[in-house]
Structures are given as structure tokens and as C-alpha cells.
Amino acid sequence: MGPVRYRNKNAPTTIMSSTDAPNVASTWSGPLGPPLAIPAVADVVIIGGGIVGVSTLWFLAKAGIRAVLCEKGHIAGEQSGRNWGWVRVQGRDTREIPMMQESLRIWDALEDEIGEDVGFRRGGCYFTANSEKQLEEHAAWLETAEHYGIGTRLLSADELGQHISGSAANWAGALYTATDGRAEPQKAAPAIARAAARSGATVLTSCAVRGIETSGGKVSAVVTEHGRIKTAVVLCAAGAWTSLFCGSLGINVPQLRVRGTVARTAPANRLLNGNVFDDRLGIRRREDGGYSIAHGSILEHLVTPASFRHFVRFIPALKKEFRILRLSFGREFIDEWRTPRRWSLDEPSPFEKTRVLDPQPNKRVLKAIRRNLDSLFPPLANTPIVESWAGTIESSPDVVPIIDEIDTIPGFYVATGFSGHGFGIGPGAGKAIAGMLTGKGSGIDISPLRLSRFFDGSPIRLQSSI
Ligand SMILES: Cc1cc2nc3c(=O)[nH]c(=O)nc-3n(C[C@H](O)[C@H](O)[C@H](O)COP(=O)(O)OP(=O)(O)OC[C@H]3O[C@@H](n4cnc5c(N)ncnc54)[C@H](O)[C@@H]3O)c2cc1C
């Protein structure tokens, strides 16, 4: 085992455990200090310390590759520490299923392998139906499940009542996958990053990558705010920033952002053990005995200049999500308008300006979440909400990831666009991406996730939701 090189002299070392202290926000609100030192050379440099970046790092480190991860803010400071924590294969696009099945296997063994708690439990996943018609719509996925050997089934209203207690909903039944699960977003990516560091990788926080250098057209180095790291292989796993980063290199990565508002309750009686999705409420049991809750059908698209730039490619997604997408016009438009699209590598870049993308939760959505929780689960009506937050989800036009090498810059790779379901698939994606970077493969077919699908005339088809 190599030395632990998880360097950040001011990084917080503990997560507050009191139920009403801001335990979720502690992932991204701690103090940040510059790394103590950065390596001069690496086999691979990863940009982005979300679940995708850290999982890739971990697989590379285990394979003996000298890998360095640069994160501009905190590990899991953006999407990977703010999500609902669902780890599900149910309802996914078929292009993601083999990777997700592998991911579930990795989650299963993760705690034993890394020796840290990530809160993974197979509590099942339920998509409830409020009418017979909706149940029939859910049933359409059973054919896919059977094809991939997933034990998804329909539950009748009575059966559902045996799984979930205390609900006042008049459900017709649910689509149910017992083997799906959940994990704790504030624990998982930081724990995987520490495991990668113990296996010899270097994790640098508060270290924005400004750009790359090339030699003979191929990647030769990354330029960080703290200096240059020589490398022939770079992975951009920069989440919501990927499009901006790649755009500065002349690479078009179509990507739009939506805001999701989330909350958690204080510990309360156990009414359910898994993840339950209803049109009005997404709810899952937390390891601390509370519930993570969100609105089942409100996502806000923050309109920015990118909305117009990428509009045509997102028309199918807009049509599919029309019912749940709310357009929001605010400061984000001006902020993005003012953000330079190119910059000099010896000056601060936009990534240093916004260390952590920290959108505010929408108060109206929070009220609706509270209302829907109380009406669907009356026994929780007196349970306080102790924390709320928001996250910026980034999505590709067909809401499945882009994982690819960029032909025009050999040695430069992209992994992004995981949409509202990249946390659960993160470890599987890390394995697949590490296989791509080393050229050894992983047994997971990533060819349907190539970037060129948005430019070569292929139809943009959506099988699932954001
Ligand atoms: C509200 C919400 C609910 C969700 N619910 C679920 C769920 O229940 N289940 C599920 O599977 N998924 C869910 N998701 C989606 C999931 O969180 C994301 O798909 C996943 O976390 C994406 O991981 P990532 O590593 O690609 O990106 P991120 O976690 O966003 O990480 C990217 C990192 O790159 C860093 N970065 C960017 N640019 C630079 C740079 N130039 N230099 C250095 N660092 C840089 C950023 O600071 C960031 O930390 C949800 C997301 C949200 C916001």
C-alpha cells in the first residue's frame, strides 16, 4: 500500500453527526486550503472529484497506474454530495444497464474492500402508480428487466401496503426491484477518494485545472492553478463544468443544467426501507434514521446562453420532460454571459472563481415537498425537516453519459452527462473508464456512449428521464 497523499492542509476531517447540524452541507462548506505540493508528472490526470472521477482514480490506483485527481473545491462538493442517494437499475436506459449491474456488484463489496462505511443497503426501489393506467405504463419496463435478468416485478396495492406503512396514498401498485439500493452521498465519494489515496493515488483539492498543453497535437500536460503536471492522458470528469472546459479546447459537448431541491428529515419511525418514487414525492430511508425527500415532478432549468446554443439537440428531452421542467430566468443567465469561454492558462480561470457550485434550494419547492410528505405520510407530519439544499444536475441531450476519447486531441478523454442518475452508476462507470484509459477494457460496452452520437446524424432518443 502506498503513502496516503490526500493533501489539503485545511480540509475538514469530521462530518458533524448531530441530526440538525448541517451534516449534508459539511461536504461542501468546509474551509479550503491549497494542496501542500503537486506532483510534476503522472500517468493519468483526472479533472473532477465527483463519484465518477474518484471511482476512476480508485480503479487506476488498484491497477498500479500513477494517477492524480485535481478537484477545484471539495471532493463530492457538487452533484455527488447533494443527490438523493438512490442506487438503482430500475427504469434505466438500456445503454446504461450492464454498467449499472456491474456498479451494484461493486457497491456490494465496496465497504469490505475499502474498510469504510458508505451507507450502501439493498432496500429496493419502488415506482408507485396512482392509477391503473400508470401501473400499465410502469409495466412496460418489465420486458427490459427480463432481458437483462433483473428481478423487477409489479406489486399490487395490497402487496405494496406490506412493504410501506403509514401511507395515505391510494396507490394502484408499484414497479419494484428488490435488489436496488441506496448509499449515503456525503460518505461515498470521499471514502472512495481516501481508498484511492491509500492505494497510491494523489488527490488534490482546491486545485482547479485551467487547461491542457499539447505536443505534436497530443496531450502533454495539465495546467493547474498551482502549476503544471506532465501527463499523456487526461480525463475530464468535471460534471456541470465539462462543457465549458471542453469548449475552451474547441470541443463541443452539449450539456444543460437543471436545479434539484432536496431536504432531509430528523430521524423518525421506519415506514419504508427503500427508495419510493411517486409523482409528488421522492423519498428514501437514510442511514441516520431520517428520510431524504424531494419533489417527484419538479426540476428547474436555469436558462442561460447555453440553453440557446444547445437548444436543437435538447428538443427531445424538453418534449419528454415538459411536464416536470420549470424554466427559471435569473442571475445564472448573466453569470454565464459574463463567463469567458477562453482564458489564458497563467491567469485565474472560471473554475477558481466558482470553487463550489452551490445553488440555493427553491423555497416554493420546499413548501410543496413538506405538503406532499405530510399528505402522503401522515405519521411523518410532525417530523421536522432539519436541512435543505440544492444541486445542479448536468444532462446530455439523451440523458445518458458521454464516455469517450476525443479524436482531435489524442490522450484527452471525457466522462460526463450522467444526468440525474450518475451517483448509483458511478463505481461501474469508474471501472469502465479506467479500462478505457488503460486500453485494457473492462468488459462493459461503452461504445453507445460515444460523443459523436450527437453529431453524426444518429437519432437522439430518450428511454428514461433526467
Ligand atoms: C438533486 C440531485 C439528485 C440526484 N439524485 C440522484 C440519485 O438519487 N441517484 C443517482 O444515481 N444520481 C443522482 N443524481 C445525479 C448524480 O449526483 C450525478 O449524476 C453524479 O454525482 C455526477 O458525478 P460526476 O462525478 O460526474 O460530477 P460531480 O459530482 O458534479 O463532480 C464534478 C467535479 O468536478 C469539479 N471540477 C469541475 N471543473 C473542474 C476543474 N476545471 N478543475 C478541477 N475540478 C473541477 C467540480 O468541482 C465537481 O466537484 C442527482 C443529482 C442531484 C443534483
The ligand as an SDF file (V2000), in Angstrom:
LIG
                    3D

 53 58  0  0  0  0  0  0  0  0999 V2000
  -30.5180   16.9390   -6.5540 C   0  0  0  0  0  0  0  0  0  0  0  0
  -29.8830   15.7500   -7.2130 C   0  0  0  0  0  0  0  0  0  0  0  0
  -30.4240   14.4770   -7.0490 C   0  0  0  0  0  0  0  0  0  0  0  0
  -29.8180   13.3780   -7.6560 C   0  0  0  0  0  0  0  0  0  0  0  0
  -30.2440   12.1180   -7.3230 N   0  0  0  0  0  0  0  0  0  0  0  0
  -29.5450   11.0350   -7.7580 C   0  0  0  0  0  0  0  0  0  0  0  0
  -29.8450    9.7310   -7.2860 C   0  0  0  0  0  0  0  0  0  0  0  0
  -30.6860    9.5440   -6.4020 O   0  0  0  0  0  0  0  0  0  0  0  0
  -29.1600    8.6860   -7.8010 N   0  0  0  0  0  0  0  0  0  0  0  0
  -28.1980    8.8490   -8.7420 C   0  0  0  0  0  0  0  0  0  0  0  0
  -27.6510    7.8460   -9.2090 O   0  0  0  0  0  0  0  0  0  0  0  0
  -27.8410   10.0820   -9.1630 N   0  0  0  0  0  0  0  0  0  0  0  0
  -28.4750   11.1840   -8.6890 C   0  0  0  0  0  0  0  0  0  0  0  0
  -28.1220   12.4340   -9.0900 N   0  0  0  0  0  0  0  0  0  0  0  0
  -27.0990   12.5890  -10.1130 C   0  0  0  0  0  0  0  0  0  0  0  0
  -25.7030   12.3780   -9.5850 C   0  0  0  0  0  0  0  0  0  0  0  0
  -25.4980   13.1080   -8.3980 O   0  0  0  0  0  0  0  0  0  0  0  0
  -24.6970   12.8110  -10.6600 C   0  0  0  0  0  0  0  0  0  0  0  0
  -25.0160   12.2190  -11.9010 O   0  0  0  0  0  0  0  0  0  0  0  0
  -23.2790   12.3810  -10.2980 C   0  0  0  0  0  0  0  0  0  0  0  0
  -22.9880   12.7730   -8.9700 O   0  0  0  0  0  0  0  0  0  0  0  0
  -22.2980   13.0180  -11.2570 C   0  0  0  0  0  0  0  0  0  0  0  0
  -20.9960   12.7410  -10.8040 O   0  0  0  0  0  0  0  0  0  0  0  0
  -19.7680   13.4210  -11.5130 P   0  0  0  0  0  0  0  0  0  0  0  0
  -18.5610   12.9020  -10.8370 O   0  0  0  0  0  0  0  0  0  0  0  0
  -19.8920   13.2460  -12.9900 O   0  0  0  0  0  0  0  0  0  0  0  0
  -19.9570   15.0010  -11.2840 O   0  0  0  0  0  0  0  0  0  0  0  0
  -19.8220   15.9200   -9.9840 P   0  0  0  0  0  0  0  0  0  0  0  0
  -20.2070   15.2160   -8.7550 O   0  0  0  0  0  0  0  0  0  0  0  0
  -20.5410   17.1810  -10.2940 O   0  0  0  0  0  0  0  0  0  0  0  0
  -18.2640   16.1970   -9.8990 O   0  0  0  0  0  0  0  0  0  0  0  0
  -17.5720   17.0010  -10.8290 C   0  0  0  0  0  0  0  0  0  0  0  0
  -16.4750   17.7260  -10.0730 C   0  0  0  0  0  0  0  0  0  0  0  0
  -15.5950   18.3610  -10.9850 O   0  0  0  0  0  0  0  0  0  0  0  0
  -15.0680   19.5100  -10.3510 C   0  0  0  0  0  0  0  0  0  0  0  0
  -14.4880   20.3760  -11.3970 N   0  0  0  0  0  0  0  0  0  0  0  0
  -15.1380   20.9620  -12.4190 C   0  0  0  0  0  0  0  0  0  0  0  0
  -14.2760   21.6580  -13.1910 N   0  0  0  0  0  0  0  0  0  0  0  0
  -13.0440   21.5000  -12.6380 C   0  0  0  0  0  0  0  0  0  0  0  0
  -11.7590   21.9690  -12.9830 C   0  0  0  0  0  0  0  0  0  0  0  0
  -11.5450   22.7350  -14.0860 N   0  0  0  0  0  0  0  0  0  0  0  0
  -10.7230   21.6330  -12.1880 N   0  0  0  0  0  0  0  0  0  0  0  0
  -10.8980   20.8470  -11.0930 C   0  0  0  0  0  0  0  0  0  0  0  0
  -12.1150   20.3740  -10.7210 N   0  0  0  0  0  0  0  0  0  0  0  0
  -13.1720   20.6920  -11.4990 C   0  0  0  0  0  0  0  0  0  0  0  0
  -16.2980   20.0920   -9.6520 C   0  0  0  0  0  0  0  0  0  0  0  0
  -15.9310   20.9720   -8.6300 O   0  0  0  0  0  0  0  0  0  0  0  0
  -17.0140   18.8400   -9.1680 C   0  0  0  0  0  0  0  0  0  0  0  0
  -16.7050   18.5420   -7.8180 O   0  0  0  0  0  0  0  0  0  0  0  0
  -28.7020   13.5570   -8.5040 C   0  0  0  0  0  0  0  0  0  0  0  0
  -28.1560   14.8260   -8.6660 C   0  0  0  0  0  0  0  0  0  0  0  0
  -28.7080   15.9180   -7.9990 C   0  0  0  0  0  0  0  0  0  0  0  0
  -28.0480   17.2690   -8.1260 C   0  0  0  0  0  0  0  0  0  0  0  0
  1  2  1  0
  2  3  1  0
  2 52  2  0
  3  4  2  0
  4  5  1  0
  4 50  1  0
  5  6  2  0
  6  7  1  0
  6 13  1  0
  7  8  2  0
  7  9  1  0
  9 10  1  0
 10 11  2  0
 10 12  1  0
 12 13  2  0
 13 14  1  0
 14 15  1  0
 14 50  1  0
 15 16  1  0
 16 17  1  0
 16 18  1  0
 18 19  1  0
 18 20  1  0
 20 21  1  0
 20 22  1  0
 22 23  1  0
 23 24  1  0
 24 25  2  0
 24 26  1  0
 24 27  1  0
 27 28  1  0
 28 29  2  0
 28 30  1  0
 28 31  1  0
 31 32  1  0
 32 33  1  0
 33 34  1  0
 33 48  1  0
 34 35  1  0
 35 36  1  0
 35 46  1  0
 36 37  1  0
 36 45  1  0
 37 38  2  0
 38 39  1  0
 39 40  1  0
 39 45  2  0
 40 41  1  0
 40 42  2  0
 42 43  1  0
 43 44  2  0
 44 45  1  0
 46 47  1  0
 46 48  1  0
 48 49  1  0
 50 51  2  0
 51 52  1  0
 52 53  1  0
M  END
$$$$
